[in-house]
Amino acid sequence: MNNKELAQNILKYIGGKENIKDVSHCATRLRFNLKNDSLAQSDHLKQINDVLSIVEQGGQYQVVIGPKVNYVYEEIVGLLGHDKTNDSDDVKSKNIFTVISGIFAPLLPAFAGSGILRGLVILAVQFGLLSDTSGTYQILTVASMTVFYFLPVLLAYTTARYFKTNVIFAMVIGGALIHPDLIAMMGSTGNGTMSEFLGIPVVLMNYASTVLPIVIAIWAYSYLEKFLRRVIPEGGHLVFVPLISFFVMIPLTLITIGPLTVYLSTGIAAFINNLIESNRILAGALIGGGWNFLVSIGLHWAVNPIMIQNIAEQGYDYIIPFTFATNFAMMGAALGVWLKAKNQQLKRYALTTALTIAFSGITEPAIYGIAIPLKRPFVAALIGGATGGAYIGAQSVTAQAMVFGGLTTLPTFAGGADGNLLHAVIGLSIATVVTAILTYFFGFETNELEQGSSSI
């Protein structure tokens, strides 16, 4: 069925348009806030071929459909006939994971494309195909790193869309944080340079590549804009809403929100990174083994901003390689099922999900269509991911870009310490092979195989 037909069927079995408060999406899931969850017919939804699973978590009704979620989402929004996307009046009912996914999901393709390009440029330099002093190198570096430098502007846009406030005004606030004159005010001192605004001390910071300051600032701004539009006569909205917004929010962000959130986010990232560095083998085993569980319930979004910040500020991250181990372990589970399965429908689906991970880094089709229904492959993936993650941790492998883990994104391991790419490949091979072997020999019984194939 095409995307429009899929959207129509989802709306039909979710209780109709009238049962939807709002809808959003992440990389693989449609996320509904429903007026009455009991009206949703999960059994009927699971029978739709393109629906991989139903997850009810954090007050949301989530329909997992895989990489084409964005296209189906657009069809659903069109069918609704009016805007029910991320109703800001109901923000209080959303949890932190919903908010994070709503803000960061639109940027993930940009991170992935930029990251792969950056990795390819580094590989070209290492193989002597490109000089790091050439104009070509410099232009490609700009092309691959722009998304990170202008992260405050991009996040201003996605945050404003999520909280339904003026995106242009929000982007101006984000742009102010990386204005060249503001950076020049720091001189050679850098972060911590003192200035003042109307006699109020201002701690100047470099907000290029930062995450939390602009997200909190635009969240606060969404309330200010509502207030201004309520108290200012409509005829004055054109001039006075942006005038007061910029006068209040840009200094407020520079005086309080910016420095506080920079210190907070830096502290959180440092705490997690220090934990990893204190015992990288254990960290690799825990994250490599447990990430699939977090993905299955949608909690992995809580860690994504930390990885993004590490890449943006340090140029590398330790957590992303562990998530690669998880993805490759799930690919190994799918390959193990493909090798052992006798049911041709399940065999084809298992191979399809393995290829989906290899080329897009999306694991949900394998998690919900193979591993969880057959149970033991999921456990095998946890063990394989932990084994590969432990090796990756022991070798201090780093990723140089924020990407989903798959074969096409391996260039993210270019750069780093000597042997970084080689150790990444070895660790990921361990995760894949261990999981495939465990799945093949212990993965499922015949009766489980038939039950699993019926849900595909």
C-alpha positions in Angstrom: 0.0 0.0 0.0 1.2 3.5 -0.7 1.8 6.1 2.0 -1.6 7.8 1.8 -3.4 4.5 2.1 -1.2 3.6 5.1 -2.0 6.9 6.7 -5.7 6.4 6.1 -5.6 3.0 7.7 -3.7 4.2 10.7 -6.2 7.0 11.3 -9.0 4.6 11.0 -7.8 2.2 13.6 -6.5 4.8 16.0 -10.0 6.0 16.7 -10.4 8.5 13.8 -9.3 12.1 13.4 -11.5 13.2 16.3 -9.6 11.0 18.8 -6.2 12.8 18.1 -5.0 15.6 20.3 -1.8 16.0 18.3 0.8 14.0 16.3 4.5 14.2 15.9 7.2 11.8 14.7 10.8 10.8 15.3 13.1 8.8 13.0 10.9 5.7 12.9 7.7 6.3 14.9 4.5 8.3 14.6 3.8 9.6 18.1 0.1 10.3 18.9 -1.4 11.9 22.0 -4.9 10.5 22.0 -8.1 11.7 23.7 -9.1 8.2 24.5 -6.5 5.4 24.2 -9.2 2.7 24.5 -10.5 3.6 21.0 -7.3 2.6 19.4 -7.5 -0.9 17.8 -3.9 -2.1 18.3 -4.7 -5.6 17.0 -5.9 -4.2 13.7 -3.0 -1.8 13.4 -0.5 -4.7 13.9 -2.0 -6.6 11.0 -1.0 -3.8 8.6 2.1 -4.9 6.8 4.0 -1.6 7.1 3.3 -1.3 10.9 6.1 -2.9 12.8 4.9 -2.5 16.3 2.7 -0.5 18.7 4.4 1.1 21.7 2.5 2.8 24.5 5.0 4.7 26.5 5.2 8.1 28.3 1.5 8.8 27.7 1.9 8.5 24.0 0.5 5.9 21.5 3.4 5.2 19.2 3.1 3.5 15.8 6.4 2.2 14.6 6.7 2.1 10.8 10.4 2.6 10.0 12.4 5.0 7.8 9.5 6.3 5.7 7.8 7.7 8.8 8.3 11.3 7.5 6.3 10.7 4.3 3.5 8.9 6.2 3.4 11.8 8.8 3.0 14.3 6.0 0.0 12.3 4.6 -1.5 12.1 8.1 -1.2 15.9 8.6 -2.8 16.4 5.3 -5.7 14.1 6.1 -6.3 15.7 9.5 -7.4 18.9 7.6 -6.1 21.2 10.4 -3.0 21.6 12.4 -2.8 18.9 15.1 1.0 18.8 15.2 2.6 19.3 18.6 -0.2 21.4 20.2 1.7 23.7 22.5 -1.3 24.0 24.8 -0.8 20.3 25.7 3.0 20.5 26.3 2.6 19.9 30.0 1.3 16.4 29.2 4.4 15.5 27.3 7.5 14.0 28.9 11.1 15.0 28.4 11.7 12.2 25.9 8.8 13.4 23.7 10.1 16.9 23.7 13.7 15.8 22.9 12.6 13.6 20.0 10.3 16.3 18.6 13.2 18.9 18.6 16.1 16.8 17.5 14.5 14.3 15.0 14.2 16.8 12.1 18.0 17.5 12.4 19.2 13.8 12.4 19.4 13.5 8.6 21.5 16.7 8.5 23.8 15.3 11.2 24.1 12.0 9.3 24.9 13.6 5.9 27.4 16.0 7.4 29.0 13.3 9.5 29.5 10.9 6.6 30.9 13.7 4.4 33.3 14.7 7.2 34.5 11.1 7.6 35.0 10.7 3.8 37.1 13.9 3.8 39.3 12.6 6.6 39.7 9.3 4.8 40.7 11.1 1.6 43.4 12.9 3.6 44.6 9.8 5.2 44.9 7.9 1.9 46.7 10.8 0.3 43.9 11.6 -2.1 43.4 15.1 -0.7 45.8 17.7 0.9 44.6 19.3 4.1 46.0 22.6 2.9 44.1 22.7 -0.3 41.1 24.8 -1.1 39.0 21.7 -1.8 39.7 20.4 1.7 38.7 23.7 3.3 35.5 24.0 1.3 34.5 20.4 2.1 35.3 21.0 5.7 33.0 24.0 5.7 30.3 21.9 4.0 30.6 19.1 6.6 30.8 21.3 9.7 28.3 24.0 9.0 25.5 22.1 10.7 27.4 22.0 13.9 28.6 25.6 13.9 25.1 27.0 13.3 23.5 24.5 15.6 21.9 27.3 17.7 20.1 28.6 14.7 18.9 25.2 13.5 17.7 24.2 17.0 16.0 27.6 17.3 14.0 26.6 14.2 13.0 23.1 15.3 12.3 24.2 18.9 10.1 27.0 17.8 8.2 24.7 15.5 7.7 22.2 18.4 6.5 24.9 20.8 4.5 26.6 18.0 6.1 30.0 18.2 7.4 32.3 15.5 10.3 30.5 13.8 11.9 33.6 12.3 12.0 35.4 15.6 13.4 32.3 17.2 16.2 32.0 14.6 17.1 35.7 15.1 17.6 34.8 18.8 19.7 31.8 17.9 21.7 33.9 15.4 22.4 36.5 18.0 24.2 33.8 20.1 26.8 33.3 17.4 27.0 36.9 16.0 30.6 37.7 15.1 30.6 40.9 17.2 29.5 38.9 20.3 32.4 36.5 19.7 34.8 39.5 19.1 33.8 40.9 22.5 35.5 38.0 24.2 38.9 39.0 22.6 41.7 36.6 23.5 40.2 35.7 26.9 37.5 33.4 25.5 34.7 31.9 27.6 34.2 33.7 30.9 35.0 37.2 29.6 33.0 39.8 31.6 30.9 42.5 30.1 27.7 44.3 31.2 24.2 45.2 30.0 22.5 48.1 31.6 24.8 47.7 34.6 24.0 44.0 34.9 27.1 41.7 34.7 27.3 39.4 31.6 29.5 36.3 31.4 30.3 36.0 27.7 30.4 32.5 26.2 31.0 31.1 22.7 27.6 29.5 21.8 28.6 28.1 18.5 27.8 24.3 18.4 25.9 24.5 21.8 22.7 22.6 22.3 20.9 23.4 25.6 21.1 27.3 25.7 19.0 27.9 22.6 16.5 25.1 23.4 15.8 26.6 26.9 15.8 30.1 25.5 13.1 29.3 22.8 11.0 27.4 25.3 11.0 30.5 27.5 10.4 32.7 24.5 7.3 30.7 23.5 5.6 31.9 26.7 6.8 35.5 26.2 5.4 35.6 22.7 2.0 34.3 23.8 1.9 36.9 26.5 2.9 39.7 24.2 0.2 38.7 21.6 -2.4 38.7 24.3 -1.6 42.1 25.9 -0.6 44.1 22.8 -3.4 45.2 20.4 -3.4 43.3 17.2 -2.4 46.4 15.2 0.9 46.6 17.1 1.9 42.9 16.7 4.0 43.6 13.5 6.4 46.0 15.3 6.1 45.6 19.0 6.1 41.8 19.4 9.5 41.4 17.7 10.9 44.6 19.2 10.1 43.5 22.8 11.0 39.9 22.1 14.5 40.7 20.9 15.1 43.4 23.6 14.1 40.9 26.4 15.2 37.5 25.1 18.6 38.1 23.7 20.0 39.9 26.7 18.2 37.5 29.1 19.7 34.6 27.3 23.2 36.1 27.4 22.9 37.1 31.1 21.3 34.0 32.6 20.0 31.2 30.4 23.2 30.9 28.3 25.9 30.7 30.9 23.8 28.6 33.3 22.9 26.0 30.6 26.4 25.9 29.2 27.8 25.1 32.6 25.0 22.6 33.2 25.3 20.8 29.9 29.1 20.8 30.1 28.9 19.3 33.6 26.5 16.6 32.6 28.5 15.7 29.5 31.7 15.7 31.6 30.1 13.5 34.2 29.1 10.9 31.7 32.3 11.0 29.8 34.3 10.6 33.0 32.2 7.6 33.9 33.0 6.1 30.5 36.7 6.9 30.8 36.9 5.4 34.3 35.9 1.9 33.0 35.4 1.9 29.3 35.1 -1.9 29.0 32.2 -1.9 31.5 30.6 1.2 29.8 30.9 -0.5 26.4 29.3 -3.6 27.7 26.4 -1.8 29.4 25.7 0.6 26.6 26.4 -1.8 23.7 24.2 -4.4 25.4 21.5 -2.2 26.7 21.0 0.4 23.9 18.5 -1.9 22.0 16.4 -2.0 25.1 16.4 1.8 25.3 15.4 2.0 21.6 12.6 -0.5 22.1 10.9 1.8 24.7 12.0 5.1 23.1 14.3 6.2 26.0 17.4 6.5 23.8 16.5 10.1 22.9 17.6 11.2 26.3 21.2 10.5 25.5 21.3 11.9 21.9 21.8 15.5 23.0 24.9 14.5 25.0 26.4 12.8 21.9 25.6 15.7 19.7 27.2 18.1 22.2 30.3 16.0 22.4 30.7 16.0 18.7 30.0 19.7 18.4 32.4 20.8 21.1 35.1 18.2 21.2 35.0 16.8 17.7 34.5 13.2 18.9 32.3 11.0 21.1 32.8 7.7 23.0 29.1 6.8 23.2 28.3 6.6 19.5 30.6 3.6 18.9 28.8 1.7 21.5 25.5 2.3 19.8 27.1 1.1 16.6 27.8 -2.2 18.4 24.2 -2.4 19.4 23.0 -1.9 15.8 25.4 -4.4 14.4 24.4 -6.9 17.0 20.8 -6.5 15.9 21.9 -6.9 12.3 23.5 -10.2 13.5 20.3 -11.3 15.0 18.4 -10.7 11.8 21.1 -12.5 9.8 20.9 -15.4 12.2 17.2 -15.7 11.7 17.7 -15.4 8.0 20.2 -18.3 8.0 18.0 -20.6 10.1 14.5 -19.8 9.2 12.5 -22.2 7.0 9.5 -20.0 6.6 10.2 -18.0 3.4 8.2 -15.0 4.5 10.2 -14.6 7.7 13.4 -15.4 5.9 12.8 -12.5 3.4 11.8 -10.1 6.1 14.8 -11.0 8.3 17.2 -10.2 5.3 15.3 -7.0 4.6 15.7 -5.8 8.2 19.4 -6.7 8.2 19.9 -4.7 5.0 17.9 -1.8 6.5 20.4 -1.6 9.4 23.4 -2.0 7.1 22.4 0.9 4.8 20.4 3.2 7.1 21.3 2.3 10.7 17.6 1.9 11.5 17.0 -1.0 13.9 13.3 -0.8 14.7 12.1 -3.1 11.9 14.5 -5.9 13.2 13.6 -5.2 16.9 9.9 -5.2 16.5 9.5 -7.6 13.6 12.2 -10.2 14.4 13.9 -9.9 17.8 11.1 -9.2 20.2 8.5 -11.6 18.6 11.0 -14.4 18.6 12.4 -13.4 22.0 15.8 -15.2 22.0 17.3 -13.2 19.2 16.7 -10.1 21.3 18.6 -11.6 24.2 21.3 -12.7 21.7 21.6 -9.1 20.4 22.0 -7.8 24.0 24.9 -10.3 24.6 26.5 -9.6 21.2 26.2 -5.9 21.6 27.7 -6.1 25.1 30.6 -8.2 23.7 31.4 -5.9 20.8 30.9 -2.8 23.0 33.3 -4.1 25.6 36.0 -4.5 22.9 35.3 -1.0 21.5 35.5 0.5 25.0 38.8 -1.3 25.7 40.3 0.2 22.5 38.9 3.7 23.3 37.3 3.9 19.9 35.8 7.3 19.1 33.2 8.5 16.5 33.9 11.8 14.7 30.3 12.5 13.7 26.7 12.0 15.0 25.3 9.2 12.8 23.2 6.1 12.9 25.3 3.0 13.1 25.5 1.1 9.7 28.0 0.1 7.0 27.5 3.4 5.1 28.4 5.5 8.2 31.7 3.7 9.0 33.6 6.8 7.8 32.7 8.4 11.2 35.6 6.3 12.7 38.1 7.9 10.3 40.4 10.1 12.4 40.9 9.7 16.1 43.8 7.7 17.5 45.8 5.4 15.4 43.9 2.2 14.5 40.6 3.8 15.4 38.8 2.6 12.3 40.3 -0.9 12.5 39.3 -1.4 16.1 35.8 -0.2 15.3 35.5 -2.7 12.5 36.8 -5.5 14.7 34.4 -4.6 17.5 31.4 -4.4 15.2 32.4 -7.7 13.6 32.5 -9.3 17.0 29.0 -7.9 17.8 27.6 -9.2 14.5 29.2 -12.6 14.5 28.5 -13.4 18.2 24.9 -12.4 17.9 24.4 -14.3 14.6 25.9 -17.5 16.1 23.8 -17.3 19.3 20.7 -16.6 17.2 21.4 -19.5 14.8 22.0 -22.1 17.5 19.7 -20.8 20.3 17.5 -18.3 18.5 14.1 -19.8 18.3 12.1 -23.0 18.3 9.9 -24.1 15.4 6.7 -23.0 17.2 8.2 -19.6 17.9 9.1 -19.3 14.3 5.6 -19.8 13.1 4.2 -17.4 15.7 6.8 -14.8 14.7 6.0 -15.2 11.0 2.4 -14.5 11.5 3.0 -11.0 12.8 5.0 -9.9 9.8 
